[in-house]
Amino acid sequence: MALHPTLSADQVKAMTHGDGPCLCLAGPGSGKTMVLTGRIRYLVETLSIDPGKILVVTFTKDAASHMKRRYMEGAGGGSMPIFGTFHSVFYMILRQTCRLDPSGVLSGKQAMDLLVRITNIHHMAAKGEEFFPELLRAISCYRNGSNFEDLPPMEGISRERFLFLLQEYQNAKKRAGLIDFDDMIFKTKELLEKDSGLCQRWQQRFQYILVDEAQDMNGIQYRLISLLAKPKNNLFLVGDDDQSIYGFRGATPQFLLSFPEDFPGTEVIRLGKNYRCAPDIVYASQCLISHNTKRFAKTVTAEKEENGVIRLITGKDAAEETYLCSNLILELLKRGVLKEEIAVLYRNNAQGKLLYDRLSCLGLVEKNTDVLFHFVARDLLSYLRVATGEVRRRDFLNLLSNPGRGFNRYGLEEEWIDLGKWQQAQTEAGRGEEAGRLCEQIRAISLLSPWAAIAYIRHGMGYDTYLMNEAQKRGLSPRAYFPYGDEVMELAKDYRSIKAFLQEMDRRIALQEEMKKAPSKTKTQGISFHTFHGCKGLEYDTVIILGACEGITPSGKATDAAALEEERRMFYVAMTRAKRQLFISVIGHRSNEVLYPSRFLKEAFGQGIQSLVIPSS
C-alpha cells in the first residue's frame, strides 16, 4: 500500500488492522478522515472485501458525503460501501424490512408544526422564536437518555410542563400513525432484538462497520451498532473521548472507555500527532485536558514547529469585552488575517450577541442568510402580513411585543387571529380604546405601498424608538439596527402591492432555507460565531474565546465531577479549533455579579498565565 507522506506510523497501522474490534483514538487535527478512507481502501483492495458489505456511519450528512467523495477519488468503480448517518441507516433497515413509507416519517418542520398545534390547543404561550426548535431538541435529548436537569434551559418550561408536552406529542404521533427520527432508531432496535433471523441477515449484510466521531454515540446507538457487528465484531471506531461534549444528548465518553471490555481483544490505536495547532496551543490544551480523570491516557505532540500566539484579554464587563475584541479583530485584519479565518467562540449564545451585532454593523460577520433573517426584517414583515388581513398568531405577537404595547393575551388563543374578536376581548379587559387605535393603524398600513407602510411602521408606530432602546440595552450605538430597516425598505421600493412584496420575500426566505441544506462546514467570507458545541469539527487560523469565567465556563450548573469534566472537554475543543492564534477573554462583572477567571485558564497555562495578559491601552 502506497503511504501518504503525512501519515504517521500509527495511522498506517490503523489502516492495515485486520479483522476484529479496533478503537482508533484520533484527537484534534490528527487526520482521522484519512485513516477512515485508508481503512476502507485497505479492506477492499488488500483484503478483497466486497464494498457492499462495508457500512460507514457518521453523525451528519456532510461528513458522510465528504467521506464518500474522499473514497471515490481513489476507487476504481464497481459497488460502493454504504455511507450514512445513524438515522439514514436505520431508516434503510425499516424501509426494506417494514416497507416504511417516507410519508409516514415526520420532518423536523412537521414535528415543530405538531408542537405548535399542541401548545395552542392547551393555551400554552411560546416564549421567543426559538421556543419550538429548542423544545423539539429537548424532547429528542430526553428520549435518548438525558435527564431533564441536564437539558439546555428553556424559558418558562417546568419539568411537569415539559413531560406533559412530551406525552401529548407522543400521543399525537400515534393517532396520526407517524414516527419521527428518534422513533426510527427505537423501532429498529426493537425489531432486531425481537427477530433473530432478521438480525442475522443484516449482520451478514454489514460484515465490516466503521463509525466516525464515535464519542458522540448515545446508549441506544452504541447498543445497535454493537448488535449489528456481531458475531464477527469487525467494528472499527474512530473517536476521541476528550471531545465528548454532547452529554445532553445522552453521549458520554464511557462508551469508548468500556469498548475494550465490551469487545475483548480490541486493539487500541492512539494517533499522537496534531497536524492543526501550533505547539504552544497543543501543549496548553493537553495540560488542560489532563485534569480529567475518566479518559484514555495520551501523548499528543504538534507536527508544526513554529509556535503560535496565545493571549488573554481582560475587560470589566461584556460591553468592554465587545469593544476590546472588535478592536483586536480590526487590528488582525490590518495585519492580513482573513475574515473567514477568524472565529469567535463562547459557552452560551447570549455571550456572542453584543460582539456579533457590533461586527455585523461593520459588515464583518459571516452571513449564511440575508437581511430577511434578521429580527428587524422579521418584525417588519410581520406587521405587513397582519395588514393584509392574514393574521397569524406569531405575526400578531411580533406586532404586539416589538415594541411592547402592554396588551394581555386575551383573544390570542387560536393560530389565526380575528382582529374584531381580539378587539372585543381587549374591550372587555378595559383596553378597548388602545386596541381600537392599533386596529386603525393596521388599516392605515394596508392602504399604503410597501415602502410607505414600512416608513409608517418605523416612524408612526414607534418601531425605530424600540430599535434605539434595544441597541442601547446591548451597548451599541442608538442607530445600530437602523441599517436593517433601511435595507428592507430598499427591497420594498419597487413594489406597489404589499401582497406582491410579501410573496417575493417569502420566496427569498424559502430559497435561503434550501441553501441551509448545503454543507454546513462551508466557510463564507466573514467572521464566524459558534458555541463550544457548534464549533466541533471546524478549524481557524485565529480563535477568540469569550467569557472565560467561573459560572460561565465551567457553567455554574456543573455541580458534580462528571459535569465538570464535560465542561473541561468543551473548553478543550474550543482551544483546539485555533491553528495559529488563540485569544481568550475574561470579564470582571456580569450585571451585578462579580466574576472570576475560569479555573481552566490556570489548568492550561499554569503560573505563566500573567505573562499572557494583553496590557490595557
N, C-alpha and C positions, 0 to 999 in steps of 0.2 A: 504494500500500500504506500503510495507516494505521500510524504509528510508535508504538511503546510509549514512554511518557515516560522510562523508564530506559534505553533503548537508546542506546549510543554510535554515533557515525558509523561506526566500524569494524564494529560488529555489524550495522548496516543494510547495509553493503557486503557482509558475509559472506552475508547472506540473499539479496541480489539478484545475486550472482555467477551468470553463465550457465553454459554448457557447459564441459567440460574439467576438468582436475585442480585442486583447491584445497586448501590447507593452512591451517586456521584455528588459530592458536596461542592457546589460551584458558587463562590462568593461574588461580590460586585465586580464587574469588569473582567471576569475570568474566561470569557469566550465560550459560554455554555451552549450557544446555538451551534457553534462549530462542532462541539462534542456530540450533540444530538444528531445533526445531519451526518457527521462522520460515522456514528454508531449505526445509523440506518444503512448507509452505503456498505459498511463492513458486513452487516447481516446479509445484504443482497448480493454483493459482489464476491465476497470471500466465502461465506457460509452457504451461498446459493439458496437463501430463504426466499420463498415466494413473497413478493412485496405485498400482495393482497392479504397476507396473514400477519402483517405488522400494523399495530394500532399506535398512533401518536396522539396523546391527549394534552391539550393546552387549556388555559383559562380564558383566552379571548380569541375572537375570530381573527384579529390582526396577527396574533402570534402564530395561529395555525396556518394562515395564508403565507406569512413570512417564511415559516419553516418549509412549507410545501414548495415555495419558489426556490429556496436555497437547495432543496433536494433535487428539483427538476433541472437545475443548472448543470448538474453532473450526471443526471440519469440518462440512460440510453433508450428510453421508450419502454413500451410494454405496460404491465399492470402497475398500479401505484399503491403505496401504503395508504391507510385511512388516516387523514389528518382532521382533527375536530376538537371542539370544546366538549366538556363533560356533558352539557345539555344536548349538543347535537349528536353525540354518540348514543346517548340513552334514548333520544328521540328516534334514531335509526332503529334501535332494537325494538322499541314499541311499535314503530310503523310496520316493520317486517313481521313482527310476531302477532300483534293485535290488530293490524290494519288501521292504526290510528290515523284519522283524517286531520290534515292541517287545520281545518276549520274548527276542530274541537280543542285547539290549543290557544289560550289567551295570550295575546301580545302584551307587552308592557303597558301600552296605551289603553288597551281594552281592560286590563286589570285595574288601572287607575280610574277609568270611567266607572267601573263597577263600584269602587270605593266611594266615588263621588255620589253615586245614587244612594248608597247605604247611609252615608252621613246626612244626606238631605232628608231621607225618609225618617231618620231618627232626630232630625233638627239639631245636628251637631255642627257647630261652626268650625270651618277650617281656618287655621292661622297662617297666612302667608302663602305665596305661590308655590313654595317647595313642600307644602304640607303633604300632599298625596304621594309624590315621589319618595319622600322620606318615610312615610307610613308603609308604602309597599316594600321598601328596603328593610324596614324594621320587621315586618311580617316574615319576610324571607329569612332574615338572620335568626329570628326566634324559632322558626320551624326547623332550621338547620342546626339547632343545638345551643343557641345563645340564651343566657338568662336575660330577663327584662332589664335588670340593673346594668348589664354590660352593653345594652344597645345605645347608639348615639342618642343624645337627649332630644326630645321633641316637645316644643312648647304646647302646654295645655293637654298633654296626654298622661293620664294616670295609668297605673298598672291595670286597674279594673276596666277603664275605658278602652285601653289597648286590647285586652283579652276579649272584650265584648265585640269590638270591630273585627278582630281576627275570626271569631266564631261566625259572625254574620257573613263575612267574606267567604269562609269555607262553605257555609250553607248555600249561599247564592251560586257558587260554582257548581255545587252538587245538583241543585234544582235545574240549572241550565245544561247539565251534562258536559261541563267544560273542565279542563285542567290547566294549570299554569306551569311555568318552567320547573318549579320545585317538585310539583306532582310527578313530572316525568321521571325524576330520579327516584322518588319514593316508590312509584309503581314498578319501575324496573327492578329495584331491589326486592320488592315483594314477589314479583314474577319469577326471578331467577332463584330465589331461595325456596320457593314452593315447588317449582318444576325442575327436578334434577336433570331430566333428559334435555330440556330446552337449554339449561345452563351449560351442559356438556357441549352442545352444538356451538354455542357462542365461544366457549373456551377453545374449541378446535378451530374456530374461525380466526380468533386472535391469539396466535401462539407466542407472539412477542409483543409486549406492551411497554411503551416508553411514556413517561409523564414529565412534562416540563413544569417548572415552578411548583414542585411537589410540596413545598412548605405551606402552600395556600390551600391544601385539601382540608375539608372538614371531615367529621367522623363517617358520615354515610358515603361520601365519595371514596374515602380510603377503603372502607369495607367492600364496596362494589368493585373497585379496581383489584383488590386482593382476591376477591371471589373469581373474577374473570381470568386472573393469571394462573389459577390452579388447573391441573396438579403440577405442571412443569415449573411454575413460578419464574418464568422468564420475564421478570419485571425489572425495568431499568428506570429508577427515579433520579431526576436531576433537580436539586434544590439547595436551599441554604437555610438552615434552622435559624441563623442570625437575622434573616429577613422575613420571618414570620410575623406579620403585623395586622392580620385580619381576624383577631380574636372575636370581634363582634359578629363575624360570620360563622363562627364555630371552628375556625382554623387554629391550630396550635402546633408548636414545634415537636410536641410529644410524639406525633405520628412518625416523624423522621427518626427521633431518638429511639423509639421502640422497634423500628423496622428490622434491625439485625436480630432482635429477639423473636419477632413475629415470623421471620423468614431465616431460619438457621442456615448458615453457610453464606450469608450475604457478604459480598466484597464491598468494602467502603473505600472509595477513592476521593482524596482531597485535592482539589485544584488550588495550588498555593500561590499562583501569580495573579496580580491585579494589573491588567493592561490599561485601565482607565485613569486612575488617580495618580497625582504626584506623590512622591514618597512620604512627605510630611503629613499629607491627608490620610494616606493608608495607615501610617503609624498611629496618628491620633485616634482614628476610628477603631483600630484594633485595641488600643488602650481602653477606650470606652466600652466596647462590647465584651471585653474580658471580665468585666464586673458582673456579667450574668453567670449564674452557676449551672442552669439547665441548658447545656449546649455541648456540641462536639468541640473538643479542643482542636485548634487550627493554628498553623503558622502561615501568615499571608505576607508576601513582600511585593513591592512595587516593581514593575518591569521598567518604568521610566526612571531616569537617573536624575533629572533636574528637579529640584524642589519647587513647590508652588508657593502660594500666598495664603496665609491664614491670619485673619484679623478680627478683633472684637469691636463692635460699635456700641457705645453706651449713650442712652438718652433718658430724659426724665420721665417721659410718657409716650404714648402711641403717636401723638402729634409730632413730637420732636424726632421720634424714630422715623416717621414718614419723611420729614424734612432732611434728616441726615442720609437716609438711604436713597432718596431721589437725587440728592446732590452727588452721592457716590456713583450712582448709575450714570449720571450725566458726565462725570469725570471718566468713568470707564469707557463710555462711548467715544470721548475725545481721544482716548489712548488707542482706539482702534478695535475694541471688543465689539463684536457684532451683537445687535439686539437679540437675535434668535439664539445666541449662545449665553444668555443671562436668564436665570430662573430665580424667582422669589418663592420660598417655601415656608410653611407655617403649620402649626399643630391644628388650628381651627380656622374655618373660613373667615370668621369675623376679623381675625388678625390682619388679613391681607386687604381689607376693604379700603382703608384710607390711602395706602400706597397705590393700589390699583387705580383708584379714582384720580389721584394726582398724576400718575403716569399716563392714564388714558387721556386726560386733558392735553397732555404734551404729545399725543399721538405715538406713544412708545409701546403700547400694550399689544400683546398677541390677541388678534381678533379672529375667532373661529366663526363668528357670525357678524352681521352688520348692525347698524343702529337700531333696527327694529326689535332687537332682543334686549335693548337697554330698558330699564324700568320707566324712563321718561316716555319713550315711544309706546311702551305697553299701556301706560296710563292714558296718553292722548288718544290712542286708538280705541280704548275702552269708552272714553267719552263719546267718540264719534259713533261707535256701534250702538250705544244707548240712544243717541239722537235719531238713528234710523228706525227706531221702534222695535228692534230685535234686542230685547233687554235680557241678556243672560245674567244670572246672579253674580258671577265673578266679575263681569264688567261693571255692573252697578256698584258692587262693593269697592272697586277701584275708584269710582267716581265719588263715593261717599267718604272714602278714607284718605284720599290724597288730593287736597288736604282734608283732614278730619273735620266733619261737619256736625258732629255731635248727635246724629240720629241713632235711635236704638235699632234693634234687629227685627222689630215688628214688620210684617209684610214681606220678609225675605226668606220664607221657608222653602219656596219652590225653586227649581232650576231656572225657570223662565219667569220673570217678574212682570206683573201687570202694574204699570205706574199708577193707574187710577186706584187700584186696591191698596197699593203701597201708601199713596197719599191719604186715603181714608184711614188706614191703620195708624199713620202718624198723627192725623187729626184727633183720633180717639186717645192718643197718648199725649195730647197737648202741644204737638209740634206742627199743626196743620198749616199755619202761616208760612213757616220756613220751608215746609215740603212743597207748598204751592209755588213759592218763589223759585225753588230749584227746578220744578217741572216747567215753569215758564222759560227758564234759561235753557233747558234742554230743547224745548220747542224752538227757541231762537236759533240754537245751533243748527237745527235741521233745515233751516231756510237759507243757510249760508253756503258758500263754496268751501271745499276742504281747507284751503289756505286761510280764509277769513274765519272759519269755525275754530281752527287751532289758535289763531290770534286772539279770538274772543275768550277761549278757554284759559289761555295764559294770562291775559290782562284783565278780562272782565269777570272771571270766576276765581281768581286768586291762585292759579296754579304756579305762576312764576314766584310769587311770595313764598309758597310752600317749598319750591326748589331752593330758594335762598336760605330758608331756615334749615332744610336738610343738609345743605352744603356746610353751613356754619357749625352744625352739630358734629360733623365729621372732620372739622378742622380744615376745610377747603375754602377757597375764595368764594364770596357770595354768589358769583355768577358762574361757578364751575360747571353746573349742569345745563346752562342755557344753550351751549352749542348743540346738545342732543335735540332740544326742542326746535332749534333753528334748522337742523338737518331734516327733521320730519316735515317742517313747513316747506323746505326746498323741494322735497319729494312731492308735496301736495299741490304745488303751484300750477302744474299743468293739467289738473283735473277740475272739472266743473261740478261733478256729482260726488257726494260723499260715498255713495254706494260703490261707484266705479273705483274710487280711490281705495276703499277697503278691500275690494276684490283683488286689486293688484297687490296690495300689501300682504294679503293672506297668501297669494300665490308666491310671493317672495319668501315669506316665512316658511311655507311648505317646502320650497326649494332648499332653503338653508337647513331645514330639518333633515332632508335627504342627504345633504352634504355631510351632516354629522355622522352618517353611517360609513363614511370613508375612513381609512385607517387613522385611528386617533393619535398615533405616535408621530404623525407627520408634523413637522415644525413649520410655522409660518413666520413671516417677517415681523416679529415683535417679541417683547419680553414675556416670558411665561410665568404664570402663577399657579401653584399647586399646593394642596395639603400634603402632609407627610405620606398619607395613604395614596394620594393620587400621583405621586412622583415616582413610585417604584417602576423600574424598567427604563427610566429616562436618564439622560446624562447631558451635562452642560459644561462649557468652559468655566463659567462663573456662577456660583450659587450664593444667595443671600438668605439666611435663616432668620426669621423674625421671632421676637418674644421668647428668647431662651431663658425663661424664668421659672422658678418653682411655682407650682399651681397651674402653669400652662403646659410646660414640658419638663418634667413629668406632670401630667394632669393631676389636679387636686383629688380626682376620683380614684386614682391609683393607690388604693389603701392596703393592698397585700403584695406579697413578693412576686407572684405571677404577673399581676398587672404592671408592677414597676418594671419587670424585665421586658414586657412588651413595649412599654414606653421607651425604654432604652434602645430596643431594636428599631423603633420608629426614628429616633434621633440618629441612629447609626445609618439607616437607609438614607435619611436626608443628607448627612455629611458626605456619603459616598456617591452622591449624584454629581459632585464637583470634580472636574478633571484637573483644573489648574488653580483656581482661586476660590476660597471659601471665606465668606464674611458672616459673622454671627452677631445678632443684635440682642442687647439686654436693656430692658427699661426698668425704671425705679418705682413707677406708680401706675395703677390701673383704677380709674375713678378715685375713690378714697382709700384704696388698698395699697399698702407698701409691698413691693415685690423684691425678691432676692434672686441673684443669679442661679440658674439651674445647676444642680449637683453634677449634671452630665458634663459641664464645662471643666470642672476640676478633675473628673474622672478621665476626660480625654486629654487634657493639657497639663495636668499636674501643677507644680509650683511655678511653672513658667508662664502661667496664664496672664499675669500682669503685663508682661512684655508684648502681648498681642493687642492690647487696647490701643485703638486709634486715638491720639490726643485730640481733645476738643479744640476747635479753632476759636 
